[in-house]
Amino acid sequence: MAKFDKHNMNSMLSYRMGWNIGEPKSPFREYNCYKLDEDKAVVFILGATTAYIVYDELPLFPSDELITKIRLLE
């Protein structure tokens, strides 16, 4: 399994955010992480009434900057 596949990236984000991986307790309706290219990752977040797109540097994913951006959306 590749380090930056969708499942691993979602798990890495859940762990860093403190969301229970087995039973997601995210404040968002849905979120998915993807590798865009060799340098960039993207997180699609579906909130109660709004959708968000947040980018991150792939080698640092999930970076402190990404975690801060998502915390501000909670």
C-alpha positions in Angstrom: 0.0 0.0 0.0 1.4 3.4 -1.0 2.1 6.0 1.7 0.0 8.7 0.0 -3.0 6.7 -1.1 -6.5 8.0 -0.1 -6.9 5.6 2.9 -3.5 6.3 4.4 -3.9 10.1 3.9 -7.3 10.1 5.6 -5.9 8.1 8.5 -2.9 10.4 8.9 -5.2 13.4 9.0 -7.6 11.8 11.4 -4.7 10.9 13.7 -3.3 14.4 13.7 -6.7 16.0 14.2 -7.5 13.7 17.2 -10.5 12.2 15.5 -11.2 8.5 16.3 -10.0 6.6 13.2 -12.3 3.6 13.8 -15.4 5.6 14.3 -14.8 9.0 12.7 -15.8 11.9 15.0 -15.0 14.7 12.6 -17.1 17.8 12.9 -17.5 17.7 9.1 -20.0 15.6 7.2 -17.2 14.2 5.0 -13.6 14.8 4.2 -11.2 13.1 1.7 -7.5 13.6 1.1 -5.7 13.1 -2.3 -2.2 13.4 -3.8 -2.4 15.9 -6.6 1.2 15.6 -7.8 4.7 15.0 -6.4 4.6 18.2 -4.4 1.0 18.8 -3.4 -1.9 17.2 -1.5 -5.5 18.4 -1.3 -8.2 17.9 1.3 -11.8 18.3 0.3 -14.0 19.0 3.3 -17.8 19.0 3.3 -19.2 21.0 6.2 -22.9 21.4 7.2 -23.6 24.1 4.5 -20.2 24.8 2.9 -17.5 22.9 1.0 -13.8 23.7 1.5 -10.6 22.8 -0.4 -7.4 23.0 1.5 -3.9 22.4 0.0 -0.8 21.1 1.7 2.8 20.2 0.7 2.9 16.5 0.1 6.2 15.7 1.8 5.0 17.4 5.0 1.4 16.0 4.9 -0.3 16.6 7.2 1.7 19.7 8.1 1.1 22.0 11.1 -0.1 24.6 8.7 -2.8 22.3 7.3 -3.9 21.2 10.8 -4.2 24.9 11.8 -6.3 25.7 8.7 -8.7 22.9 9.3 -8.9 23.7 13.0 -10.1 27.2 12.0 -12.8 25.6 9.9 -14.2 23.5 12.8 
